[in-house]
Amino acid sequence: MNLSRRLFNPVSQFKVLVSALLLMCLAACSSTPTAVADFDDSYDFSGVQKIAIQPFDRTATASVVVSDIQISRINKSIKEELQRKGFQVVDDSAQADMLLSWHLVTQERADVRSYNSVSAYNCWRCGPRYGTGVGVGVSDVSVRYYTQGTFIVDMIDPVKLQSVWRSVFESRIRDDLKPEKAAENRRAAVQAIFAEFPPVPAAE
């Protein structure tokens, strides 16, 4: 069953490119990573005990490049975090109380910063203002390009096949991490993803 195709259609302006760097180096921008979660407040999550991770859909977007090793690393981190929270991860979707589907999306962004500096010129035609001999304000603009990674996890009702909970984690992609640090960042990312699962209804 192709749940990923049915449940997730990335926005067209996103450039979807999942590589080893994305999966191994999804790092938090701060020391305490956070995610944004949303859920169906009419859904009863109290009976959720068994969760089945759905196969990653390689055909959802033609430009997605994911190896079996990469998928295994992500699934392992997700499984360990769910088990830490007291859930049972099962292989058979028919036995699951909830289905889990995840996606990775990247987008190229630019970080533009402007700042003013003061330079003193006291010679003819050697500065922005000729012959002033005083401090001159200079406006500089710095542009840095980077890749933003978005990790999305959906919890899906196995009967209606509809997402009832979603968590989104964003981070800049880094390519200079050692494997140990990358594994640590994966754990931090999934902990942030599931920090508010199961959700607590507002009435409680």
N, C-alpha and C positions, 0 to 999 in steps of 0.2 A: 504493500500500500504506500503510495507516494504522498505522505502527509506534508512534506516540506513544500512541494510544488503547490499544494492546495492552500496552505496557510500563510505563505510568505512570498510576496512579490516585491523585491527591492526597488526603491525609487530610482528612476532612470538616470539621474545625474550621478549616482554613486558608481564608482569604478570598482567592480568586484574583482579582487585579486587576492586569493588566499594562498600564501606561500609558506615555506618553512619558517621564515622570519616572523610572519604574523602569528603562527600557532605557537612558536617557541618563545617569542619575545613580546607578547601582549602584556605590557607593563603599565602599572598604575602611574598616573601623573603626580600623585602625592603619596605620602607615607601611609595614608589610610584611604584605600580605594573605596568608592561608593558606586552603587548602581541605582537606577530608577526603575521601580516596579509598578505595575498596574494589574488589576484583577477584577473579575466579575463578582461584585459584592453580594449577589444573590446565590452564588454557588457555595455548597457545603463542602469544605475541605477537610472536615473532621474525620472522614472515613478513609482518607488517603494514607495507605501504608506501603503499597507496592507500586513501584514506578519502573516503566520500561523505556529505555533510551532508544529512540528510533534511528534507523540507519541514515547516515548523511547522504543527502541527495546530490549526486555528482552532476545530474543533468539539469538542475534548476536554472543555472546560468552557465553559458558556454565557456566563459573565461575563468571559472573557478578551477583552481588547481590544488588538489588536496591528496596527499599520499595516505596509505593505510596506517603508516606509523604516526602521522600527524593526527589523524582521526582518533587513533587509539589513545594518544596522550591526552587529548581533550576529554574523551569519554572516561578515562581513568580518573582524572581530576574531578569530574562531575560525580562519578560514582562514589568516590571516597568522601566527598563533602556531603552527599545525601545520606550515606551510611552514618557519618558522624552526627547528623541531625536526627538519626533514628529511623530512617526509611530503609526499605528493602528494595534493592534494584534487581529486577527480574529480566530474563532474556525473552520470555514469551509474552507478547503484548496482550494475549487473551487472558492472562492471569493478572494483569496490571489494573490498578485503580486509577492510574494516570499515565499518560504518554508524554514523553519529553522529546522536544525537537529543538535543535540549536542551529544557528546560522552565524556566519562571519562576513562582515562587509568592510571594505576599505574606501576611503575617500581622500584624494589629494587636497591639501589645504595650504594656505599661505599665512604666515604670522608677520603682519606688517606693523612696525613700530617706528614712531618718529620722535626725535628729541632735538633739543637746541643746545648748541655749544657756543662759546664766546671766544673769538680769536682776536689778538691785537695786531694791527698793521700800522706801521709808521714809515712806509716807503711808498714811492709812486708806482701805481699799477701792480702792487704785489698782493692785493686782497680783493674781496668782493666789493668793497667800496674804496675807490681810488683816493689815496692821499688823506684819509680821515685822521689817521694817527690815533684812533680810539678803538675800544673794544667793539667788535662787530658780531652780531648774532648770526649764527649759521644754523640752518635747519637741515638735519640729516634724517634719512629714511632707511631703515633696515628691513629687508624682506628675507624671511627664512621659510623654505618649503619643507613640509613634513607629511607623513601619511597617518591619518587618523583611522584607528581600527574600532569597529563596533561589534560587540559580541552580544547576540540576542538569544534568549532562551524562552521557549514557549512550553507551558504545561497545558495538555490537551485532554479534554473529556473524551474517554474512549468510546462512548456511546454516540454522542452528538458529533464527534470529530471536530470540535471547535476549541480554540484557545480560550482558556478561562483565567490564565495568569501569564504575564510576560515581564521579564526583567531585561534591562538594557545596560550594558557596561561599555564605556568608551575610554580609549587611551591612545596616546601616540605610540606608534610602532618604532621600536628600537632594534638595531641590527648589531649591537656591540655587547650583548649579554652572553655570559657563560652559561652552559647547560644547567648548572645548579641554580643560578639566579633566575633563569627562565622558568624552571620548575617551581621555584618559590613564588614567582609572579603569577603563574597559572593558578596556584592554590589561592593566592590572595584574590584573584579575579573571580573564581567560582564562589569563594566565601562571600564576596560582595554581592554576587548575583543572587545567592540564596539566603541572604541575610534576613529578608522579609518573607520567607516561605517556611511553613504555610502562613498566609496572611491572616490577620486578626480583623474580623468585621468591626466597623465603626461602633456598633451597639455595644460591643464588649469593651 
